[in-house]
Amino acid sequence: MSYDALRHFADSWGLVFMGLVYVTLIGWHFLPDGRQRSAEAALAIFEDQTEADHG
C-alpha cells in the first residue's frame, strides 16, 4: 500500500471510524444504568484506600 493510498484511507474512513467510536463512548454514559456505573467508577479509586485504612 502506498503512502498516498494510506493517507486517503485515513482521511476518509479513519475519520469516520474515530467519529463512531467517539459517539459510542459518549452515548455509553446515557444508557439506563450509565449514570450509576459512572458514579461507581468515579469513586472506585477511594474504595481500596478506605479498605486499607480499616483493614
C-alpha positions, -999 to 999 in steps of 0.1 A, spaced: 0 0 0 15 33 -10 16 64 12 -10 82 -9 -35 53 -6 -29 50 31 -33 88 36 -66 87 16 -79 59 37 -70 76 70 -85 109 58 -118 93 49 -126 60 67 -103 66 96 -121 98 104 -155 81 102 -143 53 125 -129 77 151 -162 96 150 -182 65 156 -160 54 185 -164 89 200 -202 89 197 -203 53 211 -182 62 241 -202 94 248 -235 76 243 -225 48 267 -230 72 296 -266 77 287 -277 41 289 -302 33 316 -276 23 342 -249 46 329 -251 73 355 -248 48 383 -219 30 367 -201 63 361 -206 73 397 -192 39 409 -162 43 386 -155 78 398 -154 66 434 -136 33 428 -102 48 435 -112 56 470 -125 21 478 -91 5 481 -78 33 503 -108 30 526 -104 -8 529 -66 -4 536 -73 22 563 -98 0 581 -81 -33 574 
